[in-house]
Amino acid sequence: MRLSEAIDVLCIATRAEGRSPRTIGAYREKLGHMVTSLGDVAIETVTVHDLRRYLAAQWERGLSPFTIKTRVRAMKRLFNFLEAERDIEKNPAERIKTPNPKHGEPKGIQWDDFVALLKTTAAGGVLDLRDRAIMLFLLDTGCRAGGLAGLKVGDIDLERRRAMVTEKGDKTRVVFFQEQTARVVAEWLEVRPGDRGAWLFVSYKGKYEQLTVSGVYHMLKGRGASAGCSGPVNTHAFRHGFARFYLMSGGDLGTLADILGHSTVAVTKEYHGIFTTDELQRKHDQHSPINRLEEGCRNGN
């Protein structure tokens, strides 16, 4: 059996267990990198040394520890499955250690910085309206930069307050937004030039109709400098910010995983379930069961 065939067998078995198509897609994506590195070799010929060379190459590429951790997990899942199915006699991934990267401080955009960014659009020019709509859409939906840049006018439904984004190649999903964001996007659509193609957010520079991911990045960087922002204001900071504000407001990890398009809740916890000590205390103050004692006293119970 070749590696590609083994991945197919794993995915079929995983789907038969009731796991979601999103999880299956995540396995295929992560294990595909191993096949690219090792070649579509016979599974019984893969050694622990082959797997270590593959992982060393991933580190050399400068991938984040969290990305490599998810690839190691998928790799171990594959070979543990093949061993359990008795398709291989010896598990080459058994001695591979899963990285355990340390969490740093939360990387989400700070609320004061977001408000300062919005203030830079107060003049209300055409670019101000476009950029204000971009900022609200990013923070309200938690979508990736590629999803925002790839939006076409027909992908967004202002009345139902949802949009269809395409991210990470060809993965499509629905994102949601609030009424205020819908109003701001509608204001942008009223002034959006009609000669720049079907893209929702268009460029005003060069020959490109579409505002690219790089264009969004440079726009936020420029406005962040003008606003005097002290924290990160890149597109991923908006995604982190959405997740953190969602959780701090009482949202749960399960629905957040679906909203962000993550394959599992574990991924959401790993990337976004990071809080400062003060934030953890505020969540504790909000949700501690001891609060019910005070409620009972007020109700005479």
N, C-alpha and C positions, 0 to 999 in steps of 0.2 A: 504494500500500500504506500502510495506517495503522500507527501505532506498535505498537498492540496486535497486529496481524497480523504485524509484523516480529518481535516478541518470540516469538510462536508458532513462526514459521519457525526462529528461532535455537534455540529449545528443542528442536524436532524434530531439527535438524541436530546439536545437541550430544548428544542421546540416541543418535543414530545412530552417533556417534563412540565410544559405549560409556561415556559419563560417567554418573554415578549419578543416580537420581531426586532425591537430596538436592541435588546441584549444580543441577539444573534448577529445583528449587523456590527455590533461592537467587537464581538469575537472575530468576525471575518476581517475587520479593519486592522485590529491589533496583531493577529496572527499572520496577516498578509505581509507585514514587514519582515517577519522571520523567514517566510518563504522567499521573499526577494533577496534576503541576505544569504541564506544557505542554499538556495536553489530548491527545485521541487524534487528532493531526493527521497529515497525509500526511508520510511520511518525507523526501521531497525538499524539503519546505518548512522543515525544521529547520535553523537556522543556529548557528554557533558562539556568537553572542550569546544565542540562546535557551538554550543549554546553560549558559553562564556565569550567566545570570539564575537558572536553576534551582539551580545549585550555590551561588550567593550566598544564595539563600533557605534552603538547608539549613544554611549557617553561621549565618544569622540565627536559626534555630530553636534554636541551641545544641547541635546534635548533636556528638558526639565526632569528632575528626579521623580516628579509625580507621573509624568508621561511614561518614563521607563518602568516605574512601579506597576502601572496598569498593564504594560506589555509583558512583564514577568509573570503577573498573575494569570494572564490569558495563556501564556506558554505552559505554566505549571498545570493549569486546568486541562489543557490538551493532553499532556503526557500522563497525568494522573488518570484521566479517562481511558487512554489507550492501555495503560497498565491494568486498570480494573477490568477492561474488556478482554484482556489477555491477548491483545494485538501486538504487544511487545513484552519481552521477558524482563528487561531491565529499564527502569525509568531514568533517562539522562537528566531530567530536571530536578531529581530528588535532592541533590546537594546544592542546587542554585538557591541563593538567599534572596529574599524579596527586599528591595531597598525600603528603608523607613525614613523618608526625608522629614526634617524638622520643619514645623510650621513657623513662619515669621509673623509679623504683625499683619492684621487685615489690610488688604490692598484696595478696598473699595473707595470710590470717590466720596469725599466728605460733603455733608449737606451744605455747609457754608461755601465750599468751593463751587458746588452746583449752582447755588443761588447767584454767586458772583459771575459765573459764566453766563447765566441767563441775562444778567444786567448788561452785558456787553452787546446784547441784541436790542436794546431799548429804542434805538433810533428808528427801527421799523422798516429799514430798506429791504430790498428783495433778498439780498444775502442774509440779512438779519432774520428774516422770516424763515428762510430755508434752514439756517443753522439752529434756530430756536426749535424748529420742528424735529430736527435730528437729535438734539439733546434730550428733549422730552421723550421721543420715541425710544431712544437707547435706554434711558433710565426706567421707563415705564414697562418695557417689554423684557429687558434682560437679553435681547438678541445679540448675536455676535456681529462684528463689524461687516463680515462678508454677507450676512443675511440682510443687513440694512442697505449696503451698497447695491445688492442685487435686486432690490425691490423694484417692481414696475407698478405703474399706476393701477393696473388691473388686479394687482395682488392685495390691495388694501380695501377693506370694507369699513368705511367710516360710520355707517349707521349701526352696524353690529359690533363695532370697535374690536376688530380682529384683522390680522393680516397673515398671508402665507409667505414664509421666508424659506430660502434655500441656503443651507449652510454646509460647510465641510464637504464640498464637492457637489453631491446631488441629493443630499438629505433635506427633505422638506418637512415643515411643521407649522402649526398655527401658533401665533403669539397674540396676546391680548393687550389692550390699552384702555385708559380711562377717558372720560368725556373731555377733559381739558386738553389732553393730547390730541384727540380727534379734532377739536376746534382749531388748534394751532396748525395741524397738518392741512386742514381745510383752508386756512388763511394762506398757507404756502401754495396750495394748488390754484388759488385764484390768481396768483402772480407768476406762477411757474411758466417759463417760455414754452411755447408749443412746438418749437423747431429743434428740440434736443432729444428726440426719440421717445421711447416708452418708459424710460427710467423715472422713478418717483423723485429721487434726489439727483439733480443734474449738475454738471460742471459748467463753470463759466470761463474756464481757462483751456487754451490749446484746442486740439481737434476732438477731444473726447466728449461724448454726450453724457456718459455715465460719470457720476462722482465716485471715484474709486475708493477702496479701503485706505490707500495712501492719502488721498485727498481729504478723507474724513479725519485721519490722524493729524495731518498738518493744520486743518482748520481748528481742531480742538487744542492743539499745542499753541497756536497763535492766540486764540482767545484766552487760553489759560494764562499766558504771559501777560496779556493786557489786563486781565482781571486780578493778577497778583495771587493766583492760587498757590497754596502751600503744599498740597498733596497731589497724587496722580490724577490726571484728567484724560488719560487715553481711553480708547473704546472699551478695553477689558476692565478698566476701573469702573466704568458705568455698569458693566455686567456684574462685577463683584458687588457694586453698590446696591444694585437692585436686589440681589440675593440677600445681602445683609439687612437692608431695610425691611425686606419681606419677613425674614426670620425674627428680627427685633420687634416687629409689629404683631407677632404671634402666629405667623404662618408656619406650616409644618414642612419637614424635609421631603416627605413623599410627594406632595403636590408641587413643591418647588422643583423637584427633579423632573417632573413632567413638563412644567412651564419652561425650564431651561433646556429641555431636550437631552438630558443625560440618560445614559443607558441604565444606570442603577442609582439607588439612593446613596450607596457608598461613595460614588464619585462626587455627588453633591456635598456630602458631609466632608469629604477630604478637601475640596476646593473652597467651600464657602462656609462651612460650619466652624469658623474661626472667630473668636471674640476676645476682646480685652477683658481684664478682670472687672472693670467698671460696668461693661456691657453685660457680662454674666450676672453681676449682682442686680442690675436693673431687670433682667429677665426673671431672676429668682424672685425679686420683690413683686413682680407682676403675676407670677404663676404659682407661687408656693401654696400648698394646700392649707397652710396655717391661716391664710387669709380668710378661709371659710369660718374660722372661729369668730373673727370680728364680725363677719356678716351675720352669723348666728346670734351674736349678742345684740346687734342692731335690730334683728327681727324678733328678739325676745325668746330665742330658743336656747 
